[in-house]
Amino acid sequence: MELTSPADQTVVYLNGSYMPLSEARIPVLDRGFIFGDGVYEVIPVYSRRAFRLEGHLQRLDDSLAGIRLPNPHTREEWTDIIRELARRSAYEDQSMYLQVTRGVAKRDHAFPKNVTPTVFLMTGPLSMPSPEAISQGVAAITVPDNRWLRCDLKTIALLPNVLLRQVAVDAGAVEAVLLRDGVLTEGAASNIFVVKDGVVLCPPKSNLILPGITYDVLLELVQAHGMPCEVRDVSEAEVRSAQEVWLTSSTREVLAITKLDGKPVGEGKPGPAFRKMYGLFQELKAQARRAPEPKVHA
């Protein structure tokens, strides 16, 4: 009996067609492959419903505008594609990857004319943090943020993030907390929140951090539930002396960092603010599973 591979079971969308991942092909002269000339999104899907789709599509718009690439689809078209791909998936809860590149053209740094963008989406099972990671927290290290100055664009040119994340992996940690000129920016693949003297601190959005969708959700929850909060620059000293540090992302939701550079954060276990925030996020997620799918505006 011949077994099918995960690539045979995974349905993807490529330039207008749905197909098994094993059949998807992109020419080697695609500018995403040659130059990293493209943008992407990662969208969590709960019970086949894309979570915060409006925010993800707005960030996609912003990233495409930032690299001067016209959006190949309207909001309604994106919504239809995403919902159909989620429907075709074998999984109820999914992590959906969306990528748009400038398309296939002769290798030249200048933008090509009259080229059709490449649009690719794939979805797979949503891998959630383990119960141990949630209950005990995770380890991280601090590293200098040596990336470019347009980190607000979600581009596929992620080599700096890859290298920084690998430094963390090599150190036995799950994330690298990035510091630039003595100030917290974000994680290699996450946003970072700090709790200092009972106040939730989060770096303001700027060109130096990615405007995270989960960042927005947590900030909304903090403010809605009366938790003291300040959106401002967070110093390296505040990070190192914090009672709590959290990482947030679309696939990890919110996790407590309980060890930083080999030293315990606070008491070395998830703190009360994290436990409250984790519970609030799970309540919101449960509501999203039950609610009718919202209309996405043009």
Secondary structure, 3 states (H helix, E strand, C coil): CCCCCHHHHCEEEECCEEEEHHHCCCCCCEHHHHHCCEEEEEEEEECCEECCHHHHHHHHHHHHHHCCCCCCCCHHHHHHHHHHHHHHCCCCCEEEEEEEECCECCCCCCCCCCCCCEEEEEEEECCCCCHHHHHHCEEEEEEECCCCCCCCCCECCCHHHHHHHHHHHHCCCCEEEEEECCEEEEECCEEEEEEECCEEEECCCCCCCCCCHHHHHHHHHHHHCCCCEEECCCEHHHHHCCCEEEEEECCCEEEEEEEECCEECCCCCCCHHHHHHHHHHHHHHHHHHHCCCCCCCC
